C-alpha cells in the first residue's frame, strides 16, 4: 500500500486514502499506485475468484480444510499473518501506555464490543431468522467473536489512530479468551430461557479460542513489535519509517487478497448452492455492521474523542473475528452445519461493507469533526 502521514504523527507511514492530501499538498489519489487505487475492485474480484474456485474445482474445499493444525486453517493463517505483519510493524508501541490511559476510549470500546455488539446481534438474529435456528445460532456466535484481525487494515485505510487500534485489539483478544464461552452460554441458553425462546446447547473449546488468538494476533504482534524495536535500534526511526515501512506495506494488501480467495474457496460450493440462505443470513449482518459503525462513531464523538480515535473505536466495534466464529461453529456443530455457513457468510458481507465504510468515514470526517486537525482532508 502507498503511504502518507498518520493523523497525529507527522513522520509516520500510513496507507494513502482516496481523496486526501499528502504532505506535499497534492491529492493522494493522483499519487496512489494502480493496485491501491482500485482496492475495492480487487477485493470484489478476490471474493468472486474464491467462490468460483470453490464451485468449479472438485474437492478444493476438502483439500484446504485438510491443511490444518487443530482448528486453525494454515492457508488462512498464512494469509492473515502476511496481511497483519506490515500493519503491526507500523505501530508505535511507545505510544500504547498513553492510549491505555484514555478512560473514555477504553471504556467506550469495552461497552460497545462486549455489551452492545453481542446484544445487537442476538436481537437481529431473532428478528430476521426466527424460523432458522441453525443460522440464528451461527450469527450469535459471529456477534460474540470480536474483531482482532482485519480491523487493523480497515482502520489504517481510514487514517484512524493506529496505536489505539492495536491496544483495543489486544484487549479484545484477552476478553475473547476470558468471556467467549460465558457469553455463548448466556446468549444461547440463559437469555432465550428468560424470554421464553428456544435454547441452544453448545460447548465451546477454550483451546480453540486461545489458539485462534495466539495465531491470528499473537504471532504478527510479536513479529511487528520486534521488527520496530530492532529496526529503530539498528537504523533509527527515520530510516525505519521512511525506507523500511514503504517496502513491506504492499504485503498487507497481498495477504488480504490471498486470505479472501482462500476463505471463499472453502465455502464457495455451499454459498453458491444456497443463494436464498445467503440472502437470509446477509440481511441481519448488513443491519448489524451499519448500526454498530454508526453507534461507534457517533458515541465516540459524543464523549469528546477526535477523528482518529473515533475511527479506531468504530471499526473495532464493527468488525468480527470470523476466523474464530467459523472455527467454533465447525468444531461445535460440524463443517456442513448451518451454523458454519452463517459464519462463512459473515466475511462475504463484512469485507465489502467495511471497505465501503472506509470511504464513508473519509467523507464524514470533515463534517463530523470540523475543527479536528487529524481529519484527512478530501481533494
C-alpha positions as CSV (number, residue, x, y, z in Angstrom):
1,X,0.0,0.0,0.0
2,X,1.2,3.5,-0.7
3,X,1.9,5.8,2.3
4,X,1.4,9.3,3.7
5,X,1.3,10.7,7.2
6,X,-0.6,9.2,10.1
7,X,-3.0,11.5,11.9
8,X,-1.2,12.9,14.9
9,X,2.2,11.6,13.8
10,X,3.7,13.8,11.1
11,X,6.5,11.5,10.2
12,X,4.8,8.1,10.5
13,X,4.0,6.0,7.5
14,X,0.3,5.0,6.8
15,X,-1.8,3.9,3.9
16,X,-2.8,6.6,1.5
17,X,-6.5,7.2,1.5
18,X,-8.6,8.1,-1.6
19,X,-9.4,11.8,-1.8
20,X,-7.0,13.0,0.9
21,X,-4.0,15.2,0.6
22,X,-0.4,14.2,1.2
23,X,2.2,16.3,3.0
24,X,3.1,18.0,-0.2
25,X,-0.5,19.2,-0.8
26,X,-1.1,17.1,-3.9
27,X,-4.2,14.9,-3.9
28,X,-3.1,11.5,-2.8
29,X,-5.4,9.7,-5.3
30,X,-3.1,11.0,-8.0
31,X,-0.1,9.5,-6.3
32,X,-1.5,6.1,-5.4
33,X,-0.4,3.0,-7.2
34,X,-2.8,1.3,-9.6
35,X,-3.2,-1.5,-7.1
36,X,-4.2,0.8,-4.2
37,X,-6.5,3.0,-6.3
38,X,-8.7,0.1,-7.2
39,X,-8.7,-1.6,-3.8
40,X,-12.5,-2.3,-3.7
41,X,-12.4,-3.8,-7.2
42,X,-9.5,-6.2,-6.2
43,X,-11.4,-7.3,-3.1
44,X,-14.6,-8.0,-5.1
45,X,-12.5,-9.9,-7.7
46,X,-10.8,-11.9,-4.9
47,X,-14.2,-12.8,-3.5
48,X,-15.5,-13.8,-6.9
49,X,-12.4,-15.8,-7.7
50,X,-12.7,-17.7,-4.4
51,X,-16.3,-18.5,-5.0
52,X,-15.6,-19.7,-8.5
53,X,-12.7,-21.9,-7.4
54,X,-14.8,-23.4,-4.6
55,X,-17.6,-24.1,-7.0
56,X,-15.6,-25.3,-10.1
57,X,-12.6,-27.1,-8.7
58,X,-13.7,-30.5,-7.3
59,X,-12.5,-31.3,-3.8
60,X,-10.7,-28.0,-3.3
61,X,-12.6,-27.1,-0.1
62,X,-11.8,-30.5,1.4
63,X,-8.1,-30.2,0.4
64,X,-7.9,-26.8,2.0
65,X,-9.7,-28.0,5.1
66,X,-7.2,-30.8,5.5
67,X,-4.3,-28.4,5.9
68,X,-4.9,-27.5,9.5
69,X,-3.4,-27.6,12.9
70,X,-6.2,-28.2,15.4
71,X,-9.0,-25.9,14.4
72,X,-6.7,-23.4,12.6
73,X,-6.6,-23.4,8.8
74,X,-2.9,-23.0,7.7
75,X,-3.7,-21.3,4.4
76,X,-5.9,-18.7,6.2
77,X,-3.4,-18.3,9.0
78,X,-0.7,-17.7,6.4
79,X,-2.7,-15.0,4.6
80,X,-3.6,-13.3,7.8
81,X,0.0,-13.3,9.1
82,X,1.2,-11.7,5.8
83,X,-1.7,-9.2,6.0
84,X,-1.3,-8.1,9.6
85,X,2.5,-8.1,10.0
86,X,3.1,-4.8,8.0
87,X,0.3,-3.0,9.8
88,X,1.6,-4.1,13.3
89,X,5.1,-3.3,12.3
90,X,3.9,0.3,11.7
91,X,2.5,0.7,15.3
92,X,4.5,3.0,17.6
93,X,4.4,0.8,20.6
94,X,5.9,3.5,22.8
95,X,2.5,5.2,22.5
96,X,0.4,2.4,23.9
97,X,0.7,3.4,27.5
98,X,-0.7,6.8,26.7
99,X,-3.6,5.2,24.7
100,X,-4.4,2.7,27.5
101,X,-4.7,5.6,30.0
102,X,-7.5,7.2,28.0
103,X,-10.5,6.1,30.1
104,X,-13.1,7.4,27.6
105,X,-11.6,5.4,24.7
106,X,-11.1,2.2,26.7
107,X,-14.5,2.3,28.5
108,X,-16.5,3.1,25.4
109,X,-14.7,0.4,23.4
110,X,-15.4,-2.3,26.1
111,X,-19.1,-1.3,26.3
112,X,-19.5,-1.4,22.5
113,X,-17.6,-4.7,22.0
114,X,-18.8,-6.8,24.9
115,X,-22.3,-5.4,25.7
116,X,-23.8,-3.6,22.7
117,X,-22.3,-5.8,19.9
118,X,-23.4,-9.2,21.2
119,X,-26.8,-7.9,22.3
120,X,-27.4,-6.3,19.0
121,X,-26.5,-9.4,17.0
122,X,-28.7,-11.5,19.3
123,X,-31.7,-9.2,18.7
124,X,-31.1,-9.1,14.9
125,X,-30.7,-12.8,14.6
126,X,-34.0,-13.5,16.3
127,X,-35.7,-10.7,14.4
128,X,-34.6,-11.8,10.9
129,X,-34.3,-15.6,11.5
130,X,-36.9,-16.8,14.0
131,X,-37.6,-19.9,11.9
132,X,-34.0,-20.8,11.1
133,X,-32.3,-21.9,14.4
134,X,-29.0,-23.1,12.9
135,X,-28.4,-19.8,11.0
136,X,-29.6,-17.8,14.0
137,X,-27.1,-19.6,16.3
138,X,-24.3,-19.1,13.8
139,X,-25.0,-15.3,13.7
140,X,-25.0,-15.1,17.5
141,X,-21.6,-16.8,17.6
142,X,-20.3,-14.3,15.0
143,X,-21.5,-11.5,17.3
144,X,-19.5,-12.9,20.2
145,X,-16.3,-13.1,18.2
146,X,-14.9,-9.6,18.4
147,X,-12.5,-8.5,15.7
148,X,-8.7,-9.0,16.2
149,X,-7.5,-9.1,12.6
150,X,-8.8,-7.2,9.5
151,X,-9.9,-4.2,11.5
152,X,-6.2,-3.1,11.6
153,X,-6.3,-2.8,7.8
154,X,-9.7,-1.0,7.6
155,X,-8.6,1.4,10.4
156,X,-5.3,2.1,8.6
157,X,-7.1,2.9,5.3
158,X,-9.4,5.3,7.1
159,X,-6.4,7.1,8.8
160,X,-7.6,6.1,12.2
161,X,-5.3,6.0,15.3
162,X,-3.1,3.0,14.7
163,X,-1.8,2.8,18.2
164,X,-5.3,3.0,19.7
165,X,-6.5,0.2,17.4
166,X,-3.6,-2.0,18.4
167,X,-4.4,-1.5,22.1
168,X,-8.1,-2.1,21.6
169,X,-7.4,-5.3,19.5
170,X,-5.1,-6.6,22.2
171,X,-7.8,-6.0,24.9
172,X,-10.4,-7.7,22.7
173,X,-8.1,-10.7,22.5
174,X,-7.8,-11.0,26.3
175,X,-11.6,-10.6,26.7
176,X,-12.1,-13.2,23.9
177,X,-10.3,-15.8,25.9
178,X,-12.0,-15.0,29.2
179,X,-15.5,-14.2,28.1
180,X,-16.4,-16.0,24.9
181,X,-17.6,-19.2,26.5
182,X,-19.5,-17.4,29.2
183,X,-21.2,-15.1,26.7
184,X,-22.1,-18.1,24.5
185,X,-23.8,-19.8,27.4
186,X,-25.7,-16.6,28.3
187,X,-26.9,-15.8,24.8
188,X,-27.7,-19.3,23.7
189,X,-29.2,-20.7,26.9
190,X,-29.8,-18.2,29.7
191,X,-31.3,-15.2,27.8
192,X,-33.5,-17.2,25.5
193,X,-34.9,-19.0,28.5
194,X,-35.7,-15.7,30.3
195,X,-37.5,-14.5,27.2
196,X,-39.4,-17.8,26.7
197,X,-37.5,-18.6,23.5
198,X,-35.9,-22.0,22.4
199,X,-32.4,-22.5,23.8
200,X,-29.3,-24.0,22.2
201,X,-26.8,-26.2,23.8
202,X,-23.2,-25.6,22.8
203,X,-19.9,-26.4,24.4
204,X,-17.1,-24.2,23.1
205,X,-13.5,-25.3,23.2
206,X,-11.4,-22.9,25.2
207,X,-8.3,-24.2,23.4
208,X,-9.8,-23.3,20.0
209,X,-10.3,-19.7,21.3
210,X,-6.8,-19.4,22.8
211,X,-5.2,-20.9,19.6
212,X,-7.1,-18.5,17.4
213,X,-6.0,-15.5,19.4
214,X,-2.4,-16.7,19.5
215,X,-2.1,-17.5,15.8
216,X,-4.1,-14.6,14.3
217,X,-2.9,-11.9,16.6
218,X,0.0,-13.2,18.8
219,X,2.4,-14.1,16.1
220,X,2.1,-11.0,13.9
221,X,2.0,-8.8,17.0
222,X,5.3,-10.2,18.4
223,X,6.9,-10.0,14.9
224,X,5.8,-6.4,14.3
225,X,6.9,-5.3,17.8
226,X,10.4,-7.0,17.4
227,X,10.8,-5.5,13.9
228,X,10.2,-2.0,15.1
229,X,12.4,-2.3,18.2
230,X,15.3,-3.9,16.4
231,X,14.9,-1.7,13.3
232,X,14.9,1.6,15.2
233,X,17.8,0.5,17.4
234,X,19.9,-0.5,14.4
235,X,19.0,2.1,11.8
236,X,16.9,4.8,13.6
237,X,13.3,5.8,13.4
238,X,13.6,7.9,10.3
239,X,15.1,5.1,8.2
240,X,12.6,2.6,9.7
241,X,9.5,4.7,8.8
242,X,10.7,6.4,5.6
243,X,12.6,3.5,4.0
244,X,11.6,0.1,5.6
245,X,7.9,0.5,6.1
246,X,7.1,1.5,2.5
247,X,8.8,-1.6,1.3
248,X,6.7,-4.0,3.4
249,X,3.5,-2.0,3.2
250,X,2.1,-3.6,0.0
251,X,2.2,-7.1,1.6
252,X,-0.7,-6.2,3.8
253,X,-2.9,-5.9,0.7
254,X,-1.4,-9.1,-0.9
255,X,-2.1,-11.0,2.3
256,X,-5.7,-9.6,2.5
257,X,-6.5,-10.7,-1.1
258,X,-4.9,-14.1,-0.6
259,X,-7.0,-14.6,2.6
260,X,-10.2,-13.7,0.8
261,X,-9.6,-16.1,-2.0
262,X,-8.8,-19.0,0.3
263,X,-11.7,-18.2,2.6
264,X,-14.3,-18.1,-0.1
265,X,-12.8,-21.1,-1.8
266,X,-13.5,-23.1,1.3
267,X,-17.3,-22.5,1.1
268,X,-17.8,-21.5,-2.5
269,X,-19.9,-24.5,-3.3
270,X,-22.1,-24.1,-0.1
271,X,-22.6,-20.4,-0.8
272,X,-23.5,-20.7,-4.5
273,X,-25.7,-23.7,-3.9
274,X,-27.9,-21.9,-1.4
275,X,-28.3,-18.3,-2.6
276,X,-31.5,-17.7,-0.7
277,X,-30.0,-18.9,2.6
278,X,-27.1,-16.5,2.0
279,X,-29.6,-13.6,1.5
280,X,-31.5,-14.5,4.7
281,X,-28.2,-14.5,6.7
282,X,-26.9,-11.4,4.9
283,X,-29.8,-9.1,6.0
284,X,-29.2,-9.1,9.7
285,X,-25.4,-8.9,9.1
286,X,-25.9,-5.7,6.9
287,X,-28.1,-4.2,9.6
288,X,-25.5,-5.1,12.3
289,X,-22.5,-3.6,10.5
290,X,-24.1,-0.3,9.7
291,X,-25.8,0.1,13.1
292,X,-22.6,-0.8,15.0
293,X,-20.5,1.6,13.0
294,X,-22.9,4.5,13.3
295,X,-23.2,4.0,17.0
296,X,-19.5,3.6,17.5
297,X,-18.6,6.7,15.5
298,X,-21.3,8.9,17.0
299,X,-20.8,7.7,20.5
300,X,-17.1,8.4,20.3
301,X,-17.7,11.9,19.0
302,X,-20.3,12.5,21.8
303,X,-17.8,11.6,24.6
304,X,-15.3,14.0,23.1
305,X,-12.9,11.7,21.1
306,X,-11.3,13.1,18.0
307,X,-11.5,11.7,14.4
308,X,-8.6,9.3,14.7
309,X,-9.6,7.7,18.0
310,X,-13.3,7.7,17.0
311,X,-12.5,5.9,13.8
312,X,-10.5,3.3,15.8
313,X,-13.4,2.7,18.2
314,X,-15.9,2.5,15.4
315,X,-14.0,-0.1,13.3
316,X,-13.0,-2.3,16.3
317,X,-16.7,-2.3,17.4
318,X,-18.0,-3.1,13.9
319,X,-15.7,-5.9,12.7
320,X,-15.9,-9.5,13.9
321,X,-13.3,-12.3,14.2
322,X,-14.8,-14.5,11.5
323,X,-11.9,-16.9,11.7
324,X,-12.7,-17.7,15.3
325,X,-16.5,-17.8,14.6
326,X,-16.0,-20.3,11.8
327,X,-13.6,-22.5,13.8
328,X,-16.0,-22.6,16.8
329,X,-19.1,-23.3,14.6
330,X,-17.3,-26.1,12.7
331,X,-15.8,-27.6,15.9
332,X,-19.1,-27.5,17.7
333,X,-21.7,-28.2,15.0
334,X,-19.8,-29.6,12.1
335,X,-18.4,-28.3,8.8
336,X,-21.6,-28.8,6.8
337,X,-23.9,-27.2,9.5
338,X,-26.0,-24.1,9.1
339,X,-24.0,-22.5,11.9
340,X,-20.8,-22.9,9.9
341,X,-22.5,-21.5,6.8
342,X,-23.6,-18.4,8.8
343,X,-20.0,-17.9,9.9
344,X,-18.7,-18.1,6.3
345,X,-21.3,-15.6,5.1
346,X,-20.0,-13.2,7.7
347,X,-16.9,-12.2,5.8
348,X,-18.8,-12.4,2.5
349,X,-20.8,-9.4,3.8
350,X,-18.3,-7.8,6.1
351,X,-15.4,-7.3,3.7
352,X,-17.2,-5.2,1.1
353,X,-19.3,-3.4,3.7
354,X,-16.2,-2.3,5.8
355,X,-14.4,-1.3,2.7
356,X,-17.4,0.9,1.9
357,X,-17.3,2.2,5.5
358,X,-13.7,3.3,5.0
359,X,-14.9,5.7,2.3
360,X,-17.9,6.7,4.4
361,X,-15.6,7.6,7.2
362,X,-13.4,9.7,5.0
363,X,-16.4,11.5,3.7
364,X,-18.0,12.1,7.1
365,X,-14.7,13.1,8.8
366,X,-14.6,16.8,7.8
367,X,-18.4,17.1,8.5
368,X,-18.5,15.5,12.0
369,X,-15.0,16.7,13.1
370,X,-14.8,20.1,11.5
371,X,-12.0,21.6,13.6
372,X,-10.0,18.4,14.2
373,X,-6.5,18.7,12.6
374,X,-6.3,14.9,12.4
375,X,-9.1,14.7,9.8
376,X,-7.8,13.6,6.4
377,X,-9.0,16.4,4.0
378,X,-10.5,15.5,0.7
379,X,-9.1,16.7,-2.6
